[in-house]
Amino acid sequence: MTQTRPDPQKSPIPRYLPFALSATALTLAVLHLSDIFKLDEIGLGLILLATLPWLIPLLRNHVRTLELPFGKVDFLEQRIEKQEERISDQQETIERQQDTINQLVLYSMSYWIFELLSGLYHQTQDGGEYLFRDDGTMDKDLRFLRDRGYLTLDFQVGSLQNGQNLVGVVKLTPAGNHFVELREKFERESHLKK
């Protein structure tokens, strides 16, 4: 798993703050130590304060909880919250991308060809009839649907007769059934959103 760098624009701490805090604390420590040159609680506190901005990232990665005099810091909980937020953002992105892909696929078929596929689907489901028209376009549309895997290969377009019932002769593949169901569902949902 790759680790990403934190986005400085999203960070609640400005980038310069650790440097400024360290420089200030080190300056105070040098001034404090130069007078007496002994290491007391104040000097140690200033050195700790200078290193704190650099220690926190290390502690976050290796320590679960840190007990301090002013309270408890739970780094694991913070990491879990950030991961959950990232997962949620990624899930939303995936859902938007999937919706876009669905629309591209579902609307890649023209309205007229889809009407033929949908009509065959519904009439087959209802046991009705869907009559072949020898008008020069229906045979091309049937070939298109068959060649793309929406209709089975067990019929010859050239042998169909004008007015012949296509139900039972022309069968949808599972992909054809699924395509009709998905597109109609998507169109219903889109219509409800308007």
C-alpha positions, 0 to 999 in steps of 0.5 A, spaced: 500 500 500 502 506 498 502 512 502 500 519 500 503 525 502 498 530 506 496 535 502 498 542 505 492 545 503 488 541 507 492 541 513 490 545 519 497 546 521 500 551 516 507 548 513 511 554 516 509 553 524 513 547 525 519 551 523 517 557 527 516 553 533 522 549 533 526 556 531 523 560 537 524 554 542 531 553 540 533 560 541 529 560 548 533 554 550 540 557 547 538 564 551 536 560 557 542 555 557 547 561 556 546 564 562 547 559 567 549 553 562 546 548 566 540 543 564 534 544 568 527 543 567 525 549 563 531 548 558 529 541 557 522 543 556 524 548 551 528 543 547 522 538 548 518 544 545 523 545 539 522 537 537 515 536 538 513 538 531 518 533 528 516 528 533 508 528 532 509 525 525 513 519 528 509 518 534 502 518 529 505 512 525 508 508 531 504 510 537 497 508 538 496 513 544 500 518 547 498 520 555 500 528 556 499 532 562 494 536 559 490 530 556 490 524 552 492 524 544 489 518 540 493 517 534 490 511 532 483 514 532 485 520 528 488 515 523 482 511 522 477 517 521 482 519 516 482 513 512 474 512 513 474 519 510 478 517 504 474 511 503 468 515 503 471 520 498 473 514 493 467 510 494 463 517 491 468 517 486 467 510 484 460 511 484 460 517 479 465 514 475 460 508 474 454 512 473 458 515 467 460 509 464 453 506 465 450 512 461 455 511 456 454 504 455 447 504 455 446 510 451 451 508 445 445 504 442 441 509 438 433 510 440 431 506 434 435 500 435 434 500 442 426 500 441 427 494 437 431 490 442 426 492 447 420 490 443 423 483 442 424 483 450 417 485 452 413 481 447 417 475 448 416 476 456 408 477 455 408 472 449 405 477 444 408 478 437 413 482 434 412 482 426 418 483 421 418 489 417 421 487 410 423 495 409 430 495 409 432 497 416 429 492 420 434 487 417 440 491 418 438 493 426 437 485 427 444 484 424 447 489 428 444 487 435 446 479 433 453 481 431 454 485 438 451 479 442 444 482 444 441 476 440 442 469 439 446 466 433 440 461 431 436 465 426 438 467 419 436 475 417 435 473 410 430 468 411 425 472 415 419 473 411 415 480 411 410 480 417 413 474 420 412 474 428 419 474 431 417 472 438 420 465 438 424 466 432 429 471 434 431 470 442 435 475 446 441 473 449 442 474 457 446 480 455 441 483 451 436 482 457 440 485 461 441 491 457 434 492 456 433 492 464 438 496 465 437 502 460 429 502 462 431 502 470 436 508 468 431 511 464 425 511 470 430 513 475 432 519 470 425 521 469 423 521 477 429 525 478 427 531 473 
